[in-house]
């Protein structure tokens, strides 16, 4: 779990924070450029939202 997310956050928000931390780490270490970081961040957050919504129907 990311250091900036509340333990009381929803599972969806915790997952999104973990992904954001991972992408930020890649950008901070120079593994990906800022442009790639921005594109990956926007794409992955939308994708995680879609996956969460789909998961509601697959119980």
Secondary structure, DSSP 8 states (H G I E B T S, - for coil): --TTS-TTS-HHHHHHHHHHHHHHHHHHTTSS-HHHHHHHHHHHHHHHHHHHHHHHH--
